[in-house]
Amino acid sequence: MKIGVIQLQTVLEPAENLKTIRKFLTQAKNEKAEAVFLPEVFYSMSDGTKPTPYLIEENNEHFEAIRSLATDFELYILGGSAATQLEGKVVNRSYNFSPDGTLITHYDKMNLFSCDLSKHSSNQIIDEGKVYTAGNKPALMDLGDFKIGLSICFDLRFPELFRWYSSHGANVLSISSAFTVPTGKAHWHTLVRARAIENQSYVIASAQWGKHNEKLSTFGHSLIVDPWGEIIADAQDGEKIIFGNIELSKIQSTRERLNVLRNPARNYM
C-alpha cells in the first residue's frame, strides 16, 4: 500500500490549515496513494495555554470539514488529531476516516505532555493537563491486511503501549506528533526507530514543523520507518508530503528473522 504523510505548520485558523492539507491531498491523489496520515492538532493549533476555540463536536461544522477531506479526495485520512469537546471536557482526539467518510475509529491521547524548558533557549513551559483530559484506552483499526495501533506524540515515550498493540496484532504504528524542537532534536529519531525495532512494525510518524505562534515551535522530521528500523522517508524541515510503501511481506520476513514477538512475556522479578 502506498501511503502519504503530511507535515504541517498548523496555525489557529482552520481554513488556512485545510487549504494547505487539500493541496497535499491533491498531490497524494496524483501519486496514487491510498491513505494519508496527518499530524497532531492539524485542524487548529492554540498557544498551548488554552484550547483552540475551534472545537470538534459530533457532526458539527468542524467534524464535517475533516470528514470532507476523505470524501472529496476518496482517500483514507488517518492518524491526525484535533481538539474535541466531549461532555464538557476537551480531549486530543485522533480521527480516522475511510474514503466514503465513515469514521473507522478514534483514539484519545492517553499520555499528556508536560515539560519545563524555561532554562532552554526555547523558554517553553508546557502542561497539556491544563488543556486536555487524558483518554483511557488504546485503539486499533484494520486497513486491509494491516492492523494499525494509534498513538499521539508523548505516547511515543511509553513503550508498553506499543507492546500492547503488537500483542494484539498490530503491524503498523501511527504516531501523530507535535514534538518541541529541543526534545525532537534529542530524542525523536531514536524513539521512533526504537518503537519500530521493538515491535517489528512499520511506524508512521506524522509531525508538525516550524513556528506556529509566539509560544510554540515544533521539530518536524515526519518519518516512515520499516520494521527493521530503517528510515524509508524523512520530511526534515518545511511543509510537505512524503510517500512510502508499506508491505506485509516486509513485516513477515522481519519477524521471521527475529522471532521476538512469538516469545512469551517473562517475569524477570
LUMGU-72934 format. One record per residue (C-alpha): residue in three letters; x, y, z; residue number from 1. Coordinates in pm, whole numbers, plus 32768, in hexadecimal, padded with zeros to 4 digits. Layout:
BEGIN
<lumgu residu="ALA" X="X" Y="Y" Z="Z" num="NUM"/>
...
END
This chain:
BEGIN
<lumgu residu="MET" X="8000" Y="8000" Z="8000" num="1"/>
<lumgu residu="LYS" X="8085" Y="8156" Z="7FA3" num="2"/>
<lumgu residu="ILE" X="8056" Y="8256" Z="80B9" num="3"/>
<lumgu residu="GLY" X="8090" Y="83C9" Z="80DF" num="4"/>
<lumgu residu="VAL" X="80F6" Y="8487" Z="8217" num="5"/>
<lumgu residu="ILE" X="80AB" Y="85FA" Z="822E" num="6"/>
<lumgu residu="GLN" X="8189" Y="86E2" Z="82F8" num="7"/>
<lumgu residu="LEU" X="80E4" Y="882C" Z="8357" num="8"/>
<lumgu residu="GLN" X="8126" Y="897C" Z="83F7" num="9"/>
<lumgu residu="THR" X="7FCA" Y="898F" Z="848B" num="10"/>
<lumgu residu="VAL" X="7F40" Y="8ADE" Z="84FF" num="11"/>
<lumgu residu="LEU" X="7E0B" Y="8B37" Z="85C8" num="12"/>
<lumgu residu="GLU" X="7D24" Y="8B78" Z="84A0" num="13"/>
<lumgu residu="PRO" X="7C9C" Y="8A2F" Z="840E" num="14"/>
<lumgu residu="ALA" X="7C59" Y="8ABE" Z="82B3" num="15"/>
<lumgu residu="GLU" X="7DCC" Y="8AFF" Z="827E" num="16"/>
<lumgu residu="ASN" X="7E2A" Y="89A2" Z="82F0" num="17"/>
<lumgu residu="LEU" X="7D21" Y="88F9" Z="8219" num="18"/>
<lumgu residu="LYS" X="7D98" Y="89B7" Z="80E6" num="19"/>
<lumgu residu="THR" X="7EF8" Y="8930" Z="8116" num="20"/>
<lumgu residu="ILE" X="7E7F" Y="87CF" Z="815E" num="21"/>
<lumgu residu="ARG" X="7DA7" Y="87CB" Z="8026" num="22"/>
<lumgu residu="LYS" X="7ED1" Y="8831" Z="7F53" num="23"/>
<lumgu residu="PHE" X="7F93" Y="8707" Z="7FD3" num="24"/>
<lumgu residu="LEU" X="7E6A" Y="861B" Z="7FAD" num="25"/>
<lumgu residu="THR" X="7E58" Y="867B" Z="7E3F" num="26"/>
<lumgu residu="GLN" X="7FC4" Y="8615" Z="7E23" num="27"/>
<lumgu residu="ALA" X="7F7B" Y="84CF" Z="7EDA" num="28"/>
<lumgu residu="LYS" X="7E60" Y="8480" Z="7DEB" num="29"/>
<lumgu residu="ASN" X="7F42" Y="84C1" Z="7CC1" num="30"/>
<lumgu residu="GLU" X="804B" Y="83DC" Z="7D5A" num="31"/>
<lumgu residu="LYS" X="7F43" Y="82CB" Z="7D82" num="32"/>
<lumgu residu="ALA" X="7F65" Y="82B4" Z="7EF9" num="33"/>
<lumgu residu="GLU" X="7E4B" Y="81FD" Z="7FAC" num="34"/>
<lumgu residu="ALA" X="7E6F" Y="828D" Z="810A" num="35"/>
<lumgu residu="VAL" X="7EF4" Y="83D4" Z="8193" num="36"/>
<lumgu residu="PHE" X="7F5F" Y="8412" Z="82FB" num="37"/>
<lumgu residu="LEU" X="7F3A" Y="8568" Z="83A0" num="38"/>
<lumgu residu="PRO" X="7FF7" Y="85F0" Z="84D0" num="39"/>
<lumgu residu="GLU" X="7F7F" Y="8646" Z="862C" num="40"/>
<lumgu residu="VAL" X="7E96" Y="8775" Z="8649" num="41"/>
<lumgu residu="PHE" X="7E92" Y="879F" Z="84D0" num="42"/>
<lumgu residu="TYR" X="7D42" Y="8855" Z="84D1" num="43"/>
<lumgu residu="SER" X="7D9A" Y="8974" Z="85BA" num="44"/>
<lumgu residu="MET" X="7EC0" Y="89B4" Z="86A2" num="45"/>
<lumgu residu="SER" X="7E9B" Y="8A91" Z="87D4" num="46"/>
<lumgu residu="ASP" X="7FBD" Y="8B22" Z="889A" num="47"/>
<lumgu residu="GLY" X="7FAF" Y="8A00" Z="8991" num="48"/>
<lumgu residu="THR" X="7F24" Y="8AC9" Z="8AB3" num="49"/>
<lumgu residu="LYS" X="7DB6" Y="8A91" Z="8A56" num="50"/>
<lumgu residu="PRO" X="7CF0" Y="89C7" Z="8957" num="51"/>
<lumgu residu="THR" X="7CB4" Y="8A45" Z="87F9" num="52"/>
<lumgu residu="PRO" X="7B5C" Y="8AE5" Z="87D3" num="53"/>
<lumgu residu="TYR" X="7B20" Y="8A04" Z="86A4" num="54"/>
<lumgu residu="LEU" X="7AB9" Y="88CC" Z="8762" num="55"/>
<lumgu residu="ILE" X="7A3A" Y="8794" Z="86B7" num="56"/>
<lumgu residu="GLU" X="78ED" Y="8709" Z="8728" num="57"/>
<lumgu residu="GLU" X="7827" Y="85EB" Z="8694" num="58"/>
<lumgu residu="ASN" X="77B0" Y="8651" Z="8539" num="59"/>
<lumgu residu="ASN" X="77F2" Y="87C5" Z="856A" num="60"/>
<lumgu residu="GLU" X="7886" Y="8899" Z="8451" num="61"/>
<lumgu residu="HIS" X="79EC" Y="884D" Z="84BB" num="62"/>
<lumgu residu="PHE" X="79AC" Y="86D6" Z="84C1" num="63"/>
<lumgu residu="GLU" X="7915" Y="86EA" Z="8364" num="64"/>
<lumgu residu="ALA" X="7A3B" Y="87B9" Z="82E5" num="65"/>
<lumgu residu="ILE" X="7B27" Y="86A2" Z="834E" num="66"/>
<lumgu residu="ARG" X="7A4B" Y="858F" Z="82C2" num="67"/>
<lumgu residu="SER" X="7A39" Y="8642" Z="8172" num="68"/>
<lumgu residu="LEU" X="7BB0" Y="8615" Z="814B" num="69"/>
<lumgu residu="ALA" X="7B6F" Y="84A0" Z="8126" num="70"/>
<lumgu residu="THR" X="7A39" Y="84B5" Z="804B" num="71"/>
<lumgu residu="ASP" X="7AB2" Y="85CA" Z="7F64" num="72"/>
<lumgu residu="PHE" X="7BF7" Y="8516" Z="7F14" num="73"/>
<lumgu residu="GLU" X="7B7D" Y="83AD" Z="7F45" num="74"/>
<lumgu residu="LEU" X="7CA1" Y="8361" Z="8029" num="75"/>
<lumgu residu="TYR" X="7CCD" Y="82CC" Z="8181" num="76"/>
<lumgu residu="ILE" X="7D17" Y="83F4" Z="8267" num="77"/>
<lumgu residu="LEU" X="7DC5" Y="836A" Z="839A" num="78"/>
<lumgu residu="GLY" X="7E7F" Y="83B4" Z="84DA" num="79"/>
<lumgu residu="GLY" X="7E55" Y="852B" Z="84F6" num="80"/>
<lumgu residu="SER" X="7DC0" Y="85BE" Z="8632" num="81"/>
<lumgu residu="ALA" X="7CE3" Y="86E6" Z="8687" num="82"/>
<lumgu residu="ALA" X="7C6B" Y="8781" Z="87CD" num="83"/>
<lumgu residu="THR" X="7B13" Y="86F0" Z="8815" num="84"/>
<lumgu residu="GLN" X="7A00" Y="8758" Z="8905" num="85"/>
<lumgu residu="LEU" X="797F" Y="862A" Z="89C3" num="86"/>
<lumgu residu="GLU" X="7888" Y="8642" Z="8AE4" num="87"/>
<lumgu residu="GLY" X="790E" Y="8793" Z="8B51" num="88"/>
<lumgu residu="LYS" X="7A7A" Y="8729" Z="8B34" num="89"/>
<lumgu residu="VAL" X="7B79" Y="874C" Z="8A1C" num="90"/>
<lumgu residu="VAL" X="7C36" Y="861F" Z="8998" num="91"/>
<lumgu residu="ASN" X="7D47" Y="8608" Z="8890" num="92"/>
<lumgu residu="ARG" X="7C9D" Y="8514" Z="87A2" num="93"/>
<lumgu residu="SER" X="7D2B" Y="845B" Z="8678" num="94"/>
<lumgu residu="TYR" X="7C2F" Y="8440" Z="855B" num="95"/>
<lumgu residu="ASN" X="7C3E" Y="832C" Z="8457" num="96"/>
<lumgu residu="PHE" X="7B59" Y="8334" Z="8327" num="97"/>
<lumgu residu="SER" X="7B24" Y="8246" Z="8205" num="98"/>
<lumgu residu="PRO" X="7B03" Y="82D2" Z="80A1" num="99"/>
<lumgu residu="ASP" X="7987" Y="82CC" Z="80BC" num="100"/>
<lumgu residu="GLY" X="798E" Y="83A3" Z="81F6" num="101"/>
<lumgu residu="THR" X="7954" Y="828F" Z="82F5" num="102"/>
<lumgu residu="LEU" X="79FE" Y="82D2" Z="8442" num="103"/>
<lumgu residu="ILE" X="7AC2" Y="818E" Z="846A" num="104"/>
<lumgu residu="THR" X="7B2D" Y="81D2" Z="85CF" num="105"/>
<lumgu residu="HIS" X="7BB9" Y="82E1" Z="86AE" num="106"/>
<lumgu residu="TYR" X="7CC3" Y="82ED" Z="87BB" num="107"/>
<lumgu residu="ASP" X="7CE3" Y="83E6" Z="88D9" num="108"/>
<lumgu residu="LYS" X="7E48" Y="8438" Z="8942" num="109"/>
<lumgu residu="MET" X="7E90" Y="8382" Z="8A87" num="110"/>
<lumgu residu="ASN" X="7FE4" Y="840C" Z="8AEA" num="111"/>
<lumgu residu="LEU" X="7FDC" Y="8587" Z="8B05" num="112"/>
<lumgu residu="PHE" X="811D" Y="864C" Z="8AD1" num="113"/>
<lumgu residu="SER" X="81B8" Y="8715" Z="8BE9" num="114"/>
<lumgu residu="CYS" X="830F" Y="87B7" Z="8BDD" num="115"/>
<lumgu residu="ASP" X="83D1" Y="88DF" Z="8C65" num="116"/>
<lumgu residu="LEU" X="84C5" Y="896B" Z="8B66" num="117"/>
<lumgu residu="SER" X="84D8" Y="8AC2" Z="8C0A" num="118"/>
<lumgu residu="LYS" X="8652" Y="8A9F" Z="8C25" num="119"/>
<lumgu residu="HIS" X="866D" Y="8A3F" Z="8AB4" num="120"/>
<lumgu residu="SER" X="8685" Y="8B43" Z="89A0" num="121"/>
<lumgu residu="SER" X="8520" Y="8AEA" Z="893B" num="122"/>
<lumgu residu="ASN" X="84A2" Y="8B60" Z="8A92" num="123"/>
<lumgu residu="GLN" X="8377" Y="8A75" Z="8A7D" num="124"/>
<lumgu residu="ILE" X="82A5" Y="89F6" Z="8B9D" num="125"/>
<lumgu residu="ILE" X="8195" Y="8908" Z="8B29" num="126"/>
<lumgu residu="ASP" X="8091" Y="884D" Z="8BF3" num="127"/>
<lumgu residu="GLU" X="7F87" Y="87AC" Z="8B1B" num="128"/>
<lumgu residu="GLY" X="7ECC" Y="8740" Z="8C53" num="129"/>
<lumgu residu="LYS" X="7E57" Y="88AA" Z="8C75" num="130"/>
<lumgu residu="VAL" X="7DB6" Y="8898" Z="8B1C" num="131"/>
<lumgu residu="TYR" X="7D50" Y="872E" Z="8ADF" num="132"/>
<lumgu residu="THR" X="7CB8" Y="860A" Z="8B95" num="133"/>
<lumgu residu="ALA" X="7D79" Y="84C7" Z="8B5A" num="134"/>
<lumgu residu="GLY" X="7CDF" Y="83A1" Z="8AA3" num="135"/>
<lumgu residu="ASN" X="7CD0" Y="824F" Z="8B4B" num="136"/>
<lumgu residu="LYS" X="7CEA" Y="8140" Z="8A42" num="137"/>
<lumgu residu="PRO" X="7DBA" Y="80E3" Z="8911" num="138"/>
<lumgu residu="ALA" X="7D20" Y="80BF" Z="87B8" num="139"/>
<lumgu residu="LEU" X="7D66" Y="7FD0" Z="8699" num="140"/>
<lumgu residu="MET" X="7CD9" Y="7FD9" Z="8539" num="141"/>
<lumgu residu="ASP" X="7CE9" Y="7EFA" Z="8408" num="142"/>
<lumgu residu="LEU" X="7D5E" Y="7F7D" Z="82B8" num="143"/>
<lumgu residu="GLY" X="7D5B" Y="7E5B" Z="81C4" num="144"/>
<lumgu residu="ASP" X="7E69" Y="7D67" Z="8233" num="145"/>
<lumgu residu="PHE" X="7EF6" Y="7E65" Z="8326" num="146"/>
<lumgu residu="LYS" X="7E90" Y="7E9E" Z="848F" num="147"/>
<lumgu residu="ILE" X="7EE8" Y="7FF7" Z="850D" num="148"/>
<lumgu residu="GLY" X="7F24" Y="805C" Z="8677" num="149"/>
<lumgu residu="LEU" X="7ED9" Y="81CB" Z="86B6" num="150"/>
<lumgu residu="SER" X="7F9E" Y="82BC" Z="8790" num="151"/>
<lumgu residu="ILE" X="7FE3" Y="842E" Z="87B1" num="152"/>
<lumgu residu="CYS" X="812F" Y="84DD" Z="87F7" num="153"/>
<lumgu residu="PHE" X="8192" Y="84AD" Z="8966" num="154"/>
<lumgu residu="ASP" X="8109" Y="8349" Z="8954" num="155"/>
<lumgu residu="LEU" X="824B" Y="8300" Z="8895" num="156"/>
<lumgu residu="ARG" X="8309" Y="82FB" Z="89E0" num="157"/>
<lumgu residu="PHE" X="8238" Y="81DC" Z="8A6C" num="158"/>
<lumgu residu="PRO" X="82B1" Y="809A" Z="89C5" num="159"/>
<lumgu residu="GLU" X="81B6" Y="7FC6" Z="8A85" num="160"/>
<lumgu residu="LEU" X="809B" Y="8060" Z="89B7" num="161"/>
<lumgu residu="PHE" X="813B" Y="7FEF" Z="8872" num="162"/>
<lumgu residu="ARG" X="818A" Y="7E99" Z="8901" num="163"/>
<lumgu residu="TRP" X="8019" Y="7E7A" Z="8956" num="164"/>
<lumgu residu="TYR" X="7FC5" Y="7ECF" Z="87F0" num="165"/>
<lumgu residu="SER" X="80B7" Y="7DC9" Z="876B" num="166"/>
<lumgu residu="SER" X="802E" Y="7CBF" Z="8854" num="167"/>
<lumgu residu="HIS" X="7ED4" Y="7D0A" Z="87C8" num="168"/>
<lumgu residu="GLY" X="7F3F" Y="7CE2" Z="865E" num="169"/>
<lumgu residu="ALA" X="7FB8" Y="7E3B" Z="85F3" num="170"/>
<lumgu residu="ASN" X="80B7" Y="7E43" Z="84DB" num="171"/>
<lumgu residu="VAL" X="80AB" Y="7FBC" Z="849B" num="172"/>
<lumgu residu="LEU" X="80CC" Y="80C8" Z="85A7" num="173"/>
<lumgu residu="SER" X="804B" Y="8228" Z="856B" num="174"/>
<lumgu residu="ILE" X="80EE" Y="833E" Z="8638" num="175"/>
<lumgu residu="SER" X="805E" Y="8494" Z="85E4" num="176"/>
<lumgu residu="SER" X="812F" Y="859D" Z="868C" num="177"/>
<lumgu residu="ALA" X="8188" Y="8705" Z="86D7" num="178"/>
<lumgu residu="PHE" X="82DC" Y="86D0" Z="877C" num="179"/>
<lumgu residu="THR" X="838B" Y="8802" Z="8809" num="180"/>
<lumgu residu="VAL" X="84D2" Y="8863" Z="8763" num="181"/>
<lumgu residu="PRO" X="85BE" Y="880C" Z="8885" num="182"/>
<lumgu residu="THR" X="851A" Y="86BF" Z="88D6" num="183"/>
<lumgu residu="GLY" X="8501" Y="8671" Z="8764" num="184"/>
<lumgu residu="LYS" X="8671" Y="86AF" Z="8725" num="185"/>
<lumgu residu="ALA" X="86CD" Y="85D9" Z="8851" num="186"/>
<lumgu residu="HIS" X="85E0" Y="84B1" Z="8837" num="187"/>
<lumgu residu="TRP" X="84F2" Y="84AB" Z="870C" num="188"/>
<lumgu residu="HIS" X="85AF" Y="83CE" Z="8615" num="189"/>
<lumgu residu="THR" X="862E" Y="82E6" Z="8724" num="190"/>
<lumgu residu="LEU" X="84D9" Y="82AA" Z="87C0" num="191"/>
<lumgu residu="VAL" X="841E" Y="827F" Z="8678" num="192"/>
<lumgu residu="ARG" X="851C" Y="8183" Z="85F7" num="193"/>
<lumgu residu="ALA" X="851C" Y="80CF" Z="8746" num="194"/>
<lumgu residu="ARG" X="83A2" Y="809B" Z="873A" num="195"/>
<lumgu residu="ALA" X="83C7" Y="8004" Z="85DD" num="196"/>
<lumgu residu="ILE" X="84E7" Y="7F20" Z="8642" num="197"/>
<lumgu residu="GLU" X="8448" Y="7EAB" Z="8787" num="198"/>
<lumgu residu="ASN" X="8304" Y="7E48" Z="86DE" num="199"/>
<lumgu residu="GLN" X="837C" Y="7DEC" Z="8580" num="200"/>
<lumgu residu="SER" X="8272" Y="7ED5" Z="84FB" num="201"/>
<lumgu residu="TYR" X="8261" Y="7FF9" Z="840E" num="202"/>
<lumgu residu="VAL" X="8254" Y="8147" Z="84C2" num="203"/>
<lumgu residu="ILE" X="81A8" Y="826C" Z="841A" num="204"/>
<lumgu residu="ALA" X="8204" Y="83A5" Z="84DC" num="205"/>
<lumgu residu="SER" X="8157" Y="84D9" Z="844F" num="206"/>
<lumgu residu="ALA" X="81D5" Y="861B" Z="84EB" num="207"/>
<lumgu residu="GLN" X="81A6" Y="878F" Z="850E" num="208"/>
<lumgu residu="TRP" X="82C0" Y="8879" Z="84A7" num="209"/>
<lumgu residu="GLY" X="8323" Y="89E3" Z="84D7" num="210"/>
<lumgu residu="LYS" X="82B3" Y="8B11" Z="85A1" num="211"/>
<lumgu residu="HIS" X="813C" Y="8B03" Z="85D9" num="212"/>
<lumgu residu="ASN" X="8110" Y="8C2E" Z="86BE" num="213"/>
<lumgu residu="GLU" X="81D3" Y="8CF5" Z="87BF" num="214"/>
<lumgu residu="LYS" X="81E0" Y="8BD1" Z="88B2" num="215"/>
<lumgu residu="LEU" X="81FE" Y="8A93" Z="87E1" num="216"/>
<lumgu residu="SER" X="82FE" Y="8A11" Z="86E8" num="217"/>
<lumgu residu="THR" X="831B" Y="88A6" Z="8679" num="218"/>
<lumgu residu="PHE" X="842C" Y="87C6" Z="85F1" num="219"/>
<lumgu residu="GLY" X="839D" Y="872D" Z="84B2" num="220"/>
<lumgu residu="HIS" X="844F" Y="85FD" Z="841E" num="221"/>
<lumgu residu="SER" X="8319" Y="852F" Z="83D7" num="222"/>
<lumgu residu="LEU" X="8390" Y="83C9" Z="83A7" num="223"/>
<lumgu residu="ILE" X="832E" Y="8285" Z="8300" num="224"/>
<lumgu residu="VAL" X="83FA" Y="816D" Z="839F" num="225"/>
<lumgu residu="ASP" X="83F9" Y="7FFF" Z="833C" num="226"/>
<lumgu residu="PRO" X="83EB" Y="7ED4" Z="842D" num="227"/>
<lumgu residu="TRP" X="8567" Y="7EB2" Z="8429" num="228"/>
<lumgu residu="GLY" X="8588" Y="801A" Z="84A2" num="229"/>
<lumgu residu="GLU" X="85FB" Y="80A7" Z="8356" num="230"/>
<lumgu residu="ILE" X="857A" Y="8201" Z="82FB" num="231"/>
<lumgu residu="ILE" X="84B9" Y="81F2" Z="81B3" num="232"/>
<lumgu residu="ALA" X="8470" Y="8367" Z="81A9" num="233"/>
<lumgu residu="ASP" X="84C5" Y="8497" Z="8280" num="234"/>
<lumgu residu="ALA" X="8410" Y="85E1" Z="823F" num="235"/>
<lumgu residu="GLN" X="851E" Y="86A9" Z="82F3" num="236"/>
<lumgu residu="ASP" X="84B6" Y="881A" Z="82F8" num="237"/>
<lumgu residu="GLY" X="8394" Y="88CD" Z="824F" num="238"/>
<lumgu residu="GLU" X="822C" Y="8888" Z="81F4" num="239"/>
<lumgu residu="LYS" X="8218" Y="8764" Z="8102" num="240"/>
<lumgu residu="ILE" X="8196" Y="8608" Z="80BD" num="241"/>
<lumgu residu="ILE" X="8276" Y="84D7" Z="80B4" num="242"/>
<lumgu residu="PHE" X="8223" Y="837F" Z="8029" num="243"/>
<lumgu residu="GLY" X="827E" Y="8217" Z="806B" num="244"/>
<lumgu residu="ASN" X="8203" Y="80B5" Z="8039" num="245"/>
<lumgu residu="ILE" X="81A4" Y="7FCE" Z="8157" num="246"/>
<lumgu residu="GLU" X="81BB" Y="7E5C" Z="8105" num="247"/>
<lumgu residu="LEU" X="8131" Y="7D34" Z="81C4" num="248"/>
<lumgu residu="SER" X="824E" Y="7C5B" Z="8143" num="249"/>
<lumgu residu="LYS" X="834E" Y="7D45" Z="81E4" num="250"/>
<lumgu residu="ILE" X="82A3" Y="7D21" Z="8335" num="251"/>
<lumgu residu="GLN" X="8294" Y="7BA7" Z="8317" num="252"/>
<lumgu residu="SER" X="83FF" Y="7B81" Z="82AC" num="253"/>
<lumgu residu="THR" X="847C" Y="7C64" Z="83C4" num="254"/>
<lumgu residu="ARG" X="83B7" Y="7BA9" Z="84CB" num="255"/>
<lumgu residu="GLU" X="842E" Y="7A5A" Z="8447" num="256"/>
<lumgu residu="ARG" X="8598" Y="7ACE" Z="8463" num="257"/>
<lumgu residu="LEU" X="8577" Y="7B44" Z="85CB" num="258"/>
<lumgu residu="ASN" X="845E" Y="7A6E" Z="8655" num="259"/>
<lumgu residu="VAL" X="8441" Y="7B62" Z="8778" num="260"/>
<lumgu residu="LEU" X="82CA" Y="7B95" Z="8780" num="261"/>
<lumgu residu="ARG" X="8289" Y="7A21" Z="8791" num="262"/>
<lumgu residu="ASN" X="8349" Y="79FD" Z="88D6" num="263"/>
<lumgu residu="PRO" X="8269" Y="7A00" Z="8A07" num="264"/>
<lumgu residu="ALA" X="8283" Y="7B24" Z="8AFA" num="265"/>
<lumgu residu="ARG" X="8364" Y="7AD3" Z="8C1F" num="266"/>
<lumgu residu="ASN" X="8357" Y="7B3D" Z="8D85" num="267"/>
<lumgu residu="TYR" X="84B8" Y="7BAB" Z="8DD8" num="268"/>
<lumgu residu="MET" X="8470" Y="7C09" Z="8F40" num="269"/>
END
